[in-house]
Amino acid sequence: MSGKIIRLGSVFILVMILLSVSLVIVSESALAYSWNDEFYGPGLNPRWTRGGIGTVSINTESSCLFAKSYTGESPDDWHGPFIRAQIPGSGDFDISAEFRCFAEEQQMNRLMIRLFDQSGAQLFSFGWSDVHAADSKAEIGLYGSSFSSPIFKTESYSYTTFYDKNISLARSGQNLSFYIEDSLVFSDTSSQTPVYSLAVAFLKYRNICTLDLYMNRISVTTGDAGGTVLPGAPENLDISPGNEYAYLSWSPPADSGGLPITNYKIYRGNATGNESYLTTIDNILYYNDTGLTNDQEYYYKVSAVNSLGEGPAVSESATPSSNTSDDPPDDPIDDPADDPIDTDDDGTGDDTDAFPDDPAASVDTDDDGMPDYWNEGYTEEDSTSGLEVDDDDDNDGIPDTEDPDDDNDGIPDIEEDDLTSWKDNFTINSSIITLIVLLVGIIIMILYMKSGDNSGSSKDPKDGSSKDKDNKSRKRRT
């Protein structure tokens, strides 16, 4: 009996260990889930699936998502196409989207972000609505399980034109917050029912509809992102126009989101709200846009990017003029104190370039005078100062080709890469993992107990057989 208790206790401890490991794995994978989609095209990110009546597509000329068609029979209610994405179930979330909408008379339409629970039932929806057919008034609202149960709606109807502006919904614990253009307009307590999927829905009422509904981008963060978020908008954007050029300069965001800024994205257009993607540059604070048409006003937007994605943009306009020199100078900013110089013209400003006079290299992590790597398109032969690539980036005395831990974080590079990749792709529901672990534990316990019973019962026949042999031996001697 005591043996069985010991075996049962051992199996119980084993099951608890397995369960603890599974929960740690799940919690690690849920630390941060965040992404940001810019609808540049030509196709959608694979995370999205299409549905509804009609077709959602990407307008590659203006870099936005729109309802290409509303096909099929017209129901007597709101309907239209949508795209939908699955996310790990989470009670906490921060979802923001940039809208481009215009209301017209005799039109009724909506562009909404819809959030669903595990069963597919709507938890919340929020977005822009033109629900007044008699005029061009529009509103912004937050809804519960249906559009007939509004939680908050604007009352001024002053959103007839809502171009390139954000609407956001965030929940942390029981606190629900709703933002319009980054300003808090509503907050209240909320249930913590997890969100498992979201949709971008283009809706019209019967046949009363316009196609002037567009979405520029959407960002999603769920769970505990470990204090890291998307960066804020760059500050102090200034544009110095010249002869067929516009020179943009700015300051970094006040909030980098808890992560280093990796890039800046620049957009250009000929009207406010019509800016389309122009280019992505490294972490430098200026850009010279050349080949422009003089006396035409250009509109620009600049946004910062960290490893989680792209933050909001800052905007400004400028008009190039022929009242300057024929050729745009390399550095059209007159004040040397504000001049972001790039002596070797390698795309990295002198203030951050470890080798400002050598276009072949820019980065020297350990400040040992040897570049970590060559700039794209360059080799050692292109170095103007005889540089050689550093073969020991972490200065631990072990060449990088032989060093199993280049960043000296205590985790071998192979294991670290595998772990990072595994975590990034791990989306199995925690309840499924827990159930699997418990089932495995029960099976182990049953097999272990059964093996113990078989082991104990097998001794009796053997013992009986030995006694019979002894009795037979005695009879022969007698």
C-alpha positions in Angstrom: 0.0 0.0 0.0 2.8 2.4 0.9 4.5 1.6 -2.4 1.4 2.7 -4.3 1.1 5.9 -2.4 4.8 6.7 -3.2 4.2 6.0 -6.9 1.0 8.1 -6.9 2.8 11.0 -5.2 5.7 10.8 -7.7 3.3 10.9 -10.7 1.4 13.8 -9.2 4.6 15.8 -8.8 5.6 14.9 -12.4 2.2 16.2 -13.7 2.5 19.4 -11.7 6.0 20.0 -13.1 4.7 19.5 -16.7 1.7 21.8 -16.0 4.0 24.5 -14.6 6.3 24.3 -17.6 3.4 24.6 -20.0 2.0 27.7 -18.2 5.4 29.3 -18.2 5.6 28.7 -22.0 2.2 30.1 -22.5 2.9 33.1 -20.4 6.1 33.8 -22.2 4.5 33.5 -25.6 1.7 35.9 -24.5 4.1 38.6 -23.2 3.8 40.6 -26.4 1.7 40.2 -29.5 1.8 43.3 -31.7 1.8 44.2 -35.4 1.1 47.1 -37.7 -0.2 46.9 -41.2 0.3 49.6 -43.8 -1.9 48.9 -46.8 0.6 49.6 -49.5 -0.2 46.5 -51.6 -0.2 44.9 -53.9 -1.6 42.1 -51.7 -2.9 41.7 -48.1 -0.8 40.3 -45.4 -1.5 36.5 -45.1 -2.9 37.1 -41.6 -6.1 38.5 -43.3 -9.0 36.5 -44.7 -11.7 38.1 -46.9 -15.4 37.7 -46.4 -18.8 39.4 -46.6 -20.7 40.7 -49.6 -18.3 42.2 -52.1 -14.6 42.6 -52.3 -12.0 44.5 -50.2 -8.9 45.5 -52.1 -5.8 47.7 -51.7 -5.5 51.0 -53.7 -1.8 50.9 -54.4 -1.8 54.5 -55.8 -3.0 56.0 -52.5 -1.8 53.2 -50.2 -5.0 52.4 -48.5 -7.7 49.7 -48.1 -11.1 50.2 -49.6 -14.3 48.4 -50.7 -13.8 47.6 -54.3 -17.3 46.4 -54.8 -20.6 45.6 -52.9 -21.9 42.7 -55.0 -24.9 40.4 -54.6 -28.4 41.0 -53.6 -29.0 44.0 -51.3 -30.2 42.9 -47.9 -32.6 45.1 -45.9 -29.8 46.0 -43.4 -26.1 46.9 -43.1 -23.9 44.7 -45.2 -20.6 44.7 -47.2 -17.2 43.1 -47.5 -14.6 42.8 -44.7 -11.2 41.4 -43.9 -10.6 39.4 -40.7 -7.6 38.4 -38.7 -7.1 36.0 -35.7 -5.2 37.1 -32.6 -4.3 35.2 -29.4 -7.1 35.5 -26.9 -6.4 38.5 -24.6 -8.4 40.6 -22.2 -6.0 43.5 -22.7 -5.6 45.2 -26.1 -4.8 48.5 -27.8 -6.1 48.8 -31.4 -5.7 51.9 -33.5 -6.6 52.6 -37.1 -6.1 55.6 -39.4 -9.3 56.4 -41.4 -10.0 58.4 -44.6 -13.7 58.9 -45.0 -16.0 61.5 -46.6 -19.8 61.8 -46.1 -22.2 62.8 -48.9 -26.0 63.4 -49.0 -28.2 60.5 -49.9 -25.5 58.1 -48.8 -25.4 55.8 -45.7 -22.2 53.9 -45.0 -19.8 52.8 -42.2 -16.2 51.9 -41.8 -15.8 49.9 -38.6 -13.3 47.9 -36.6 -15.1 44.9 -35.1 -13.8 42.8 -32.2 -15.0 39.2 -31.6 -14.8 36.7 -28.7 -13.9 33.0 -29.1 -17.4 32.1 -30.3 -17.4 34.8 -33.0 -19.8 37.0 -31.2 -19.1 40.8 -31.4 -17.7 42.3 -28.2 -17.1 45.8 -29.5 -17.0 47.8 -32.8 -15.8 51.3 -33.3 -15.3 53.6 -36.3 -16.8 56.2 -38.6 -20.5 56.3 -39.7 -22.6 58.3 -42.2 -26.1 57.3 -41.0 -28.0 60.4 -42.1 -29.3 60.0 -45.7 -30.8 63.4 -45.8 -27.6 65.3 -45.3 -23.8 64.8 -45.1 -23.5 64.6 -41.3 -21.2 61.9 -39.9 -20.4 60.6 -36.5 -17.8 58.5 -34.7 -19.0 55.8 -32.3 -18.2 52.9 -30.0 -20.7 50.1 -29.9 -21.2 46.9 -27.9 -22.6 43.6 -29.2 -24.5 45.4 -32.0 -24.9 48.7 -33.7 -28.2 49.1 -31.9 -26.3 49.2 -28.6 -24.0 52.3 -28.7 -21.7 52.8 -25.8 -20.5 56.3 -27.0 -21.3 58.5 -30.0 -20.2 62.0 -31.0 -23.0 64.5 -30.9 -21.6 67.3 -33.0 -21.7 65.4 -36.3 -18.7 67.4 -37.4 -16.8 64.5 -39.0 -18.1 64.9 -42.5 -14.5 64.9 -43.7 -12.3 62.6 -41.6 -9.0 62.3 -43.5 -5.9 60.5 -42.2 -7.0 60.6 -38.6 -6.9 57.9 -35.9 -9.6 56.2 -33.9 -8.4 53.9 -31.1 -9.8 51.6 -28.5 -7.8 50.2 -25.6 -8.6 48.0 -22.6 -6.3 47.3 -19.7 -7.8 45.2 -16.9 -11.3 46.5 -16.5 -10.5 50.0 -17.9 -11.9 50.7 -21.4 -10.7 53.8 -23.2 -11.8 55.3 -26.5 -9.8 57.9 -28.4 -10.4 60.2 -31.4 -7.4 61.8 -32.9 -5.4 60.6 -29.9 -7.7 62.5 -27.5 -9.6 60.5 -24.8 -13.3 61.0 -25.4 -14.7 58.1 -23.3 -13.6 55.8 -20.5 -15.5 53.3 -18.4 -15.2 49.9 -16.8 -15.6 46.8 -18.9 -15.7 43.0 -18.7 -12.5 41.2 -19.5 -13.9 38.8 -22.0 -10.9 38.0 -24.3 -10.8 39.2 -27.9 -9.8 36.4 -30.4 -10.3 38.1 -33.8 -10.9 41.5 -35.4 -12.3 42.6 -38.7 -12.2 45.8 -40.9 -15.7 46.1 -42.2 -17.0 48.3 -45.1 -20.7 48.6 -44.6 -23.6 50.2 -46.5 -27.3 50.4 -45.8 -29.3 48.6 -48.5 -28.2 50.3 -51.8 -27.5 53.7 -50.2 -23.8 53.8 -50.3 -20.7 55.6 -51.4 -17.2 54.2 -52.0 -15.5 57.1 -50.2 -14.3 54.9 -47.4 -10.6 54.1 -47.0 -8.3 52.8 -44.2 -4.6 53.7 -44.3 -3.3 51.4 -41.6 -4.1 49.5 -38.4 -2.0 48.6 -35.4 -2.8 45.9 -32.9 -1.2 45.1 -29.5 -2.7 42.5 -27.1 -1.6 41.2 -23.8 1.3 42.6 -21.8 3.7 44.0 -24.3 6.4 44.3 -21.6 6.2 48.1 -21.5 7.0 48.4 -25.2 4.6 50.0 -27.7 4.7 51.8 -31.1 6.7 55.0 -31.2 5.2 58.5 -31.0 5.2 61.0 -33.8 8.4 62.7 -34.8 8.6 66.3 -33.6 9.6 69.7 -35.1 9.2 68.7 -38.7 10.6 71.5 -40.8 10.8 71.7 -44.7 13.2 74.0 -46.5 12.1 74.3 -50.2 14.6 75.2 -53.0 14.9 74.9 -56.7 13.1 71.6 -57.5 13.7 70.2 -54.1 12.4 70.1 -50.5 14.7 69.4 -47.6 12.9 67.8 -44.6 14.4 67.6 -41.1 12.8 66.7 -37.8 13.5 65.6 -34.2 13.0 62.1 -32.8 9.7 61.2 -31.1 9.5 62.2 -27.4 8.4 58.5 -26.8 10.3 55.8 -28.7 7.8 53.2 -27.4 10.5 51.7 -25.1 12.4 50.4 -28.1 15.1 51.9 -30.4 13.9 53.8 -33.5 15.0 51.8 -36.5 13.6 53.8 -39.5 11.6 56.7 -40.6 8.9 56.5 -43.3 8.2 59.5 -45.6 4.9 60.1 -47.5 4.3 62.8 -50.2 1.1 64.1 -51.9 -0.4 67.1 -53.7 -3.1 67.7 -51.1 -3.7 67.1 -47.4 -4.9 63.5 -46.9 -3.6 62.5 -50.3 0.0 61.6 -49.2 1.2 58.2 -50.4 4.3 56.2 -49.5 7.5 57.7 -50.8 10.5 56.0 -49.1 11.9 54.4 -45.9 15.2 55.7 -44.5 17.5 54.6 -41.7 17.5 56.3 -38.3 18.5 59.7 -39.6 16.7 63.0 -39.1 16.6 64.5 -42.5 15.7 63.7 -46.1 16.2 65.7 -49.4 13.4 65.2 -51.9 14.6 66.2 -55.3 13.2 66.4 -58.9 10.1 68.3 -57.8 8.1 70.8 -59.8 8.6 74.4 -58.9 5.7 76.5 -57.6 3.7 73.4 -56.8 2.8 72.8 -53.1 3.8 69.4 -51.8 2.4 67.8 -48.6 4.6 65.5 -46.5 4.2 63.1 -43.6 7.0 61.5 -41.5 6.5 58.6 -39.1 9.0 56.7 -36.8 9.4 52.9 -36.8 10.6 50.6 -34.0 10.6 46.8 -33.9 6.9 46.7 -33.2 5.9 48.8 -36.2 5.1 52.3 -37.3 3.8 55.0 -35.1 1.7 58.1 -36.0 3.0 60.7 -38.5 3.7 64.4 -38.3 2.8 66.5 -41.4 3.9 69.7 -43.1 3.9 71.2 -46.6 6.3 73.2 -48.8 6.5 74.8 -52.2 9.7 74.5 -54.2 10.8 77.7 -56.0 13.0 78.7 -58.9 14.2 81.7 -57.0 17.2 79.7 -55.9 20.3 78.1 -57.5 19.6 75.8 -60.4 21.0 72.7 -58.6 19.9 71.7 -55.1 22.8 71.9 -52.7 23.9 68.9 -50.8 22.9 70.6 -47.7 20.3 73.3 -48.1 20.0 74.1 -44.4 21.8 77.4 -43.8 22.4 77.2 -40.1 25.4 74.9 -39.4 24.2 74.2 -35.9 21.1 72.6 -37.4 22.9 71.0 -40.3 22.7 67.1 -40.3 25.9 66.6 -42.4 26.7 63.4 -44.2 30.3 63.8 -45.3 30.8 60.5 -47.0 27.2 60.5 -48.4 26.5 56.9 -47.2 23.0 57.7 -45.9 24.1 57.9 -42.2 24.6 61.4 -40.7 28.0 62.3 -39.2 26.5 62.5 -35.8 25.7 58.7 -35.8 28.3 57.5 -38.3 31.3 55.8 -36.7 33.3 56.4 -39.8 32.0 59.7 -41.2 34.8 60.0 -43.9 34.5 56.4 -45.2 31.4 55.5 -47.2 32.1 51.7 -46.9 31.1 51.5 -43.2 29.0 53.2 -40.5 28.6 51.0 -37.5 31.2 50.2 -34.8 29.3 48.7 -31.8 32.3 48.2 -29.5 34.1 51.4 -30.5 37.3 49.6 -31.3 37.8 51.4 -34.6 36.8 48.4 -36.7 33.4 48.3 -38.5 30.9 45.6 -37.5 30.1 45.1 -41.2 30.3 46.8 -44.6 27.5 49.1 -45.8 25.3 47.6 -48.5 27.0 47.4 -51.9 30.5 48.0 -50.3 33.5 45.7 -49.6 36.9 46.1 -48.0 38.2 47.2 -51.3 35.9 50.2 -51.3 37.1 51.5 -47.9 38.8 54.8 -48.3 40.7 54.6 -45.0 41.9 51.0 -45.1 39.3 49.6 -42.7 39.0 45.9 -41.8 35.8 44.3 -40.5 35.8 43.5 -36.8 35.8 39.7 -36.3 35.1 40.0 -32.6 32.1 42.3 -32.1 31.6 41.6 -28.4 35.4 41.9 -27.5 35.4 38.6 -25.6 38.6 37.3 -27.4 36.6 34.8 -29.4 36.2 35.4 -33.2 32.6 35.8 -34.3 32.9 32.8 -36.5 33.7 30.7 -33.5 31.8 32.6 -30.8 28.6 30.7 -29.8 27.3 33.8 -28.0 28.0 36.9 -30.1 25.9 39.3 -27.9 27.2 38.0 -24.5 23.7 37.5 -23.1 24.4 34.0 -21.8 22.2 32.3 -24.4 23.9 30.5 -27.3 23.0 32.2 -30.6 21.5 29.1 -32.1 19.3 28.5 -29.1 18.4 32.2 -28.9 17.4 32.4 -32.6 15.4 29.2 -32.3 13.7 30.4 -29.1 12.8 33.8 -30.6 11.4 32.2 -33.8 9.4 29.7 -31.8 7.9 32.3 -29.5 7.0 34.6 -32.5 5.1 31.8 -34.1 3.6 30.2 -31.0 -0.1 30.9 -31.0 -1.6 27.7 -29.5 -4.4 28.4 -27.0 -3.2 28.0 -23.4 -6.3 25.9 -22.5 -5.4 23.4 -25.1 -1.8 23.1 -23.8 -3.1 22.6 -20.3 -5.6 20.0 -21.3 -2.9 18.1 -23.3 -0.5 18.1 -20.3 -3.2 16.9 -17.9 -4.2 14.1 -20.3 -0.6 13.0 -20.6 -0.2 13.1 -16.9 -3.3 10.9 -16.4 -2.1 8.4 -18.9 1.3 8.2 -17.2 -0.4 7.8 -13.9 -2.6 4.9 -15.1 0.3 3.1 -16.8 2.5 3.5 -13.7 -0.2 2.2 -11.4 -1.0 -0.7 -13.6 2.7 -1.7 -13.9 2.9 -1.6 -10.1 -0.1 -4.0 -9.8 1.2 -6.4 -12.4 4.6 -6.4 -10.7 3.0 -7.3 -7.3 0.7 -10.0 -8.6 3.4 -11.8 -10.6 5.2 -12.6 -7.4 2.4 -14.9 -6.0 2.4 -17.5 -8.7 6.2 -17.6 -8.6 6.2 -18.0 -4.9 3.5 -20.7 -5.1 5.5 -22.5 -7.8 8.6 -22.6 -5.6 6.6 -24.0 -2.6 5.2 -26.8 -4.8 8.7 -27.7 -5.9 9.9 -27.9 -2.3 7.0 -30.1 -1.4 7.7 -32.4 -4.3 11.3 -32.6 -3.3 10.4 -33.6 0.2 8.1 -36.4 -1.1 10.8 -37.9 -3.2 13.2 -38.0 -0.2 10.6 -39.6 1.8 
